[in-house]
Amino acid sequence: MDELVRELYGRPSPGPHAQSRVWRRVTARRRRRRLPWPALIPAVAALTLLLVSVLAREQPMEPGRRILLTAATSAASSTTEGAYWHVRKLHDGVRETELWVTRQGRAWTAERGRVTPVTGRSPFSMAGRDVTYEQIQALPADPAELRERVAAMLPPGSEGLLADALGGLLWTKPSPPPVRAAAYRALADLPGVRYLGTATDERGRHGQSFAYALPAGRVRTLTIDPATSQVLSSDDGERSEVVLAAGWTDEGPG
């Protein structure tokens, strides 16, 4: 043991307690070497959590996903006050139409100033299949559950229309605010939705554009205003629609 002490620390200086001090240092060194592995687990776990936290802060969300989630937050706080669900659109830059729907399901359309009651079918559809006002109101507010419910409502063989069906809940239908928010969050998680960047619609309004595939090789582009959660325009390569108004109002048809 004396040889080990001399090897590690040299010859101790004279003094009544010098050797005992050196001995304590040697035994402490041995105890550190023999520290059992289980005693290190809490320290390793704490270090892992710290590294995960740092990496999460250093890797920001993809811009498009962040924009959709911002729109979702805006949608969750939108208002539903009013007696009529009202949508006014400009089609292909030349034709303007309007739709009014009450909470009881009564509906009217207008084109070229002529107002006509909607009879015999629902004013709302999803992939060509009618959906009622009550069905829309009953949709879940959880993004994963909404995705499953909407997929189940699509006709057989139309799985490729899931993104389009979710997108339709943002502006063509009187979706409750939590459902609109869930639709935005569900779109943010769909791998087929692509962010195209900033765009300007036919009315000069600035927004953010997203695209997803439709059947027959077509692609729909939606331009949204994330600050208000409103859809500004839609274009599928064959038809374009500029959304002039979409929301609840007390002003009914004619």
Phi, psi and omega per residue, in radians:
M1 nan -0.683 3.117
D2 -1.083 -0.637 3.121
E3 -1.140 -0.674 3.109
L4 -1.120 -0.726 3.116
V5 -1.064 -0.796 -3.110
R6 -1.146 -0.628 -3.137
E7 -1.150 -0.702 -3.071
L8 -1.414 -0.704 -2.965
Y9 -2.149 -0.058 -3.051
G10 1.404 -3.127 -3.126
R11 -1.298 2.175 -3.109
P12 -1.174 2.575 3.099
S13 -1.268 2.677 -3.121
P14 -1.067 2.614 3.100
G15 2.751 2.642 -3.043
P16 -1.175 -0.432 -3.083
H17 -2.024 0.122 -3.066
A18 -1.084 -0.852 -3.076
Q19 -1.131 -0.650 -3.141
S20 -1.175 -0.610 3.105
R21 -1.135 -0.777 3.118
V22 -1.079 -0.747 3.140
W23 -1.031 -0.738 3.134
R24 -1.105 -0.663 3.128
R25 -1.160 -0.699 3.125
V26 -1.133 -0.809 -3.127
T27 -1.162 -0.599 3.086
A28 -1.135 -0.687 3.107
R29 -1.082 -0.725 3.118
R30 -1.132 -0.687 -3.139
R31 -1.138 -0.647 3.114
R32 -1.131 -0.675 3.124
R33 -1.152 -0.530 -3.060
R34 -1.671 0.250 -3.124
L35 -1.066 2.123 -3.075
P36 -1.149 2.586 -3.126
W37 -1.005 -0.752 3.139
P38 -0.970 -0.513 -3.135
A39 -1.228 -0.341 3.138
L40 -1.494 -0.266 -3.034
I41 -1.011 -0.841 3.132
P42 -1.021 -0.686 -3.131
A43 -1.171 -0.720 3.117
V44 -1.113 -0.741 3.141
A45 -1.097 -0.752 3.129
A46 -1.105 -0.706 3.124
L47 -1.143 -0.693 3.113
T48 -1.077 -0.804 3.124
L49 -1.067 -0.683 3.124
L50 -1.109 -0.760 -3.139
L51 -1.138 -0.727 3.116
V52 -1.075 -0.747 3.136
S53 -1.094 -0.743 -3.132
V54 -1.144 -0.775 3.141
L55 -1.098 -0.673 3.132
A56 -1.107 -0.645 3.127
R57 -1.265 -0.528 -3.053
E58 -1.505 -0.133 -3.124
Q59 -2.071 1.604 -3.094
P60 -1.190 2.810 3.119
M61 -1.138 2.643 3.024
E62 -0.997 2.388 -3.031
P63 -0.941 -0.789 -3.110
G64 -1.095 -0.730 3.124
R65 -1.131 -0.721 3.128
R66 -1.092 -0.665 3.129
I67 -1.151 -0.757 3.128
L68 -1.124 -0.662 3.115
L69 -1.224 -0.567 3.035
T70 -1.125 -0.753 3.088
A71 -1.090 -0.625 3.113
A72 -1.100 -0.734 3.102
T73 -1.089 -0.715 3.093
S74 -1.136 -0.713 -3.115
A75 -1.109 -0.639 -3.093
A76 -1.103 -0.416 -3.108
S77 -1.829 0.185 -3.128
S78 -1.271 2.786 -3.049
T79 -1.615 2.666 3.062
T80 -2.187 0.401 3.138
E81 -1.384 2.396 3.141
G82 2.365 2.772 -3.097
A83 -1.594 -0.344 -3.051
Y84 -2.253 2.388 2.894
W85 -1.455 2.201 -2.982
H86 -2.263 2.259 3.065
V87 -2.280 2.252 3.066
R88 -2.175 2.217 -3.040
K89 -2.304 2.659 3.023
L90 -1.924 2.073 -3.066
H91 -1.717 2.193 3.066
D92 0.923 0.452 3.068
G93 1.347 0.033 -3.045
V94 -2.305 -0.520 -2.998
R95 -2.010 2.215 -3.119
E96 -1.896 2.353 3.103
T97 -2.284 2.780 3.085
E98 -2.394 2.673 3.085
L99 -2.406 2.333 3.014
W100 -2.153 2.399 3.101
V101 -2.423 2.300 3.076
T102 -1.484 2.941 3.105
R103 -1.213 -0.257 3.085
Q104 -1.595 -0.028 3.057
G105 1.723 -0.080 3.077
R106 -1.232 2.475 -3.027
A107 -2.482 2.652 3.074
W108 -2.431 2.594 3.015
T109 -2.127 2.752 3.105
A110 -2.437 2.403 3.063
E111 -2.609 2.294 -3.091
R112 0.962 0.638 3.075
G113 1.430 -0.033 -3.120
R114 -1.744 2.126 -3.133
V115 -1.702 2.268 -3.083
T116 -2.298 2.282 3.059
P117 -1.141 2.542 3.058
V118 -1.634 2.091 -3.111
T119 -2.272 2.684 3.020
G120 1.487 -0.221 3.124
R121 -2.790 2.919 3.119
S122 -1.296 2.529 3.072
P123 -1.308 -0.071 -3.108
F124 -2.075 2.552 3.106
S125 -2.534 2.809 3.106
M126 -2.419 1.957 -3.093
A127 0.963 0.703 3.096
G128 1.459 -0.034 -3.139
R129 -1.881 2.285 -3.122
D130 -1.104 2.440 2.989
V131 -2.245 2.501 -3.080
T132 -1.589 2.894 3.063
Y133 -1.032 -0.729 -3.120
E134 -1.119 -0.680 3.114
Q135 -1.119 -0.685 3.127
I136 -1.154 -0.735 -3.135
Q137 -1.165 -0.445 -3.072
A138 -1.575 0.047 -3.135
L139 -1.168 2.567 -3.094
P140 -1.295 2.696 -3.138
A141 -1.668 -0.004 3.064
D142 -1.563 2.253 -3.057
P143 -0.982 -0.771 -3.124
A144 -1.170 -0.742 3.119
E145 -1.166 -0.667 3.109
L146 -1.108 -0.739 3.123
R147 -1.049 -0.766 3.135
E148 -1.159 -0.744 -3.127
R149 -1.119 -0.796 -3.139
V150 -1.126 -0.726 3.109
A151 -1.050 -0.650 3.133
A152 -1.245 -0.436 3.140
M153 -1.432 -0.260 -3.127
L154 -1.307 2.575 3.080
P155 -1.102 2.682 3.112
P156 -0.968 2.398 3.117
G157 1.482 0.092 -3.109
S158 -1.979 0.540 -3.118
E159 -1.044 -0.505 -3.137
G160 -1.213 -0.094 -3.141
L161 -1.706 0.173 -3.087
L162 -1.048 -0.826 -3.139
A163 -1.085 -0.686 -3.137
D164 -1.191 -0.653 3.116
A165 -1.167 -0.726 3.077
L166 -1.131 -0.705 3.107
G167 -1.089 -0.611 3.127
G168 -1.133 -0.421 3.108
L169 -1.251 -0.190 -3.070
L170 -1.510 -0.331 -3.039
W171 -2.692 -0.541 -3.099
T172 -1.503 -0.162 -3.071
K173 -2.277 2.646 -3.129
P174 -1.393 1.070 -3.109
S175 -1.229 2.385 3.051
P176 -1.048 2.654 -3.121
P177 -0.888 -0.771 3.129
P178 -1.122 -0.531 3.120
V179 -1.277 -0.715 3.080
R180 -1.075 -0.734 3.108
A181 -1.075 -0.746 3.127
A182 -1.139 -0.623 3.115
A183 -1.125 -0.733 3.078
Y184 -1.089 -0.741 -3.125
R185 -1.188 -0.637 3.096
A186 -1.150 -0.719 3.092
L187 -1.101 -0.619 3.133
A188 -1.112 -0.397 -3.104
D189 -1.744 -0.095 3.139
L190 -1.392 2.199 -3.083
P191 -1.148 -0.414 -3.085
G192 -1.455 -0.066 3.141
V193 -1.545 2.171 -3.077
R194 -1.977 2.451 3.084
Y195 -1.589 2.216 -3.082
L196 -1.780 -0.313 3.136
G197 1.912 -2.938 -3.112
T198 -1.280 2.472 -3.134
A199 -2.516 2.890 3.094
T200 -2.193 2.260 -3.124
D201 -1.456 -3.082 -3.062
E202 -1.144 -0.341 3.102
R203 -1.640 0.112 3.113
G204 1.429 0.196 3.141
R205 -1.478 2.404 -3.125
H206 -1.565 2.444 3.118
G207 -2.725 -2.957 3.130
Q208 -2.070 2.298 -3.026
S209 -1.825 2.471 3.090
F210 -2.326 2.634 -3.107
A211 -2.350 2.616 3.035
Y212 -2.639 2.737 -3.035
A213 -1.341 2.576 3.007
L214 -2.092 2.929 3.083
P215 -1.057 2.850 3.104
A216 1.101 0.455 3.045
G217 1.357 0.091 3.133
R218 -1.445 2.850 3.141
V219 -2.348 2.313 3.049
R220 -1.731 2.377 3.063
T221 -1.988 2.144 3.057
L222 -1.891 2.306 3.030
T223 -1.931 2.189 -3.049
I224 -2.140 2.774 2.973
D225 -1.860 1.787 -3.056
P226 -1.119 -0.438 -3.115
A227 -1.209 -0.532 3.139
T228 -1.933 -0.183 -3.080
S229 1.229 0.150 -3.111
Q230 -1.449 2.459 2.983
V231 -1.402 2.247 -3.116
L232 -1.610 -0.676 -3.107
S233 -2.784 2.847 3.110
S234 -2.450 2.441 3.134
D235 -2.560 2.188 -3.134
D236 -1.967 0.278 -3.135
G237 1.561 -0.350 3.090
E238 -2.029 -0.627 -3.134
R239 -2.334 2.509 3.060
S240 -2.113 2.528 3.097
E241 -2.366 2.207 3.037
V242 -1.807 2.193 -3.103
V243 -1.493 1.930 -3.135
L244 -1.523 -0.496 3.103
A245 -2.790 2.504 3.083
A246 -2.775 1.987 -3.135
G247 2.818 -3.054 -3.119
W248 -1.566 2.489 -3.129
T249 -2.623 2.774 3.036
D250 -1.620 -0.095 -3.126
E251 -1.553 1.940 -3.086
G252 -1.567 -3.081 -3.136
P253 -1.225 2.369 3.037
G254 0.512 nan nan
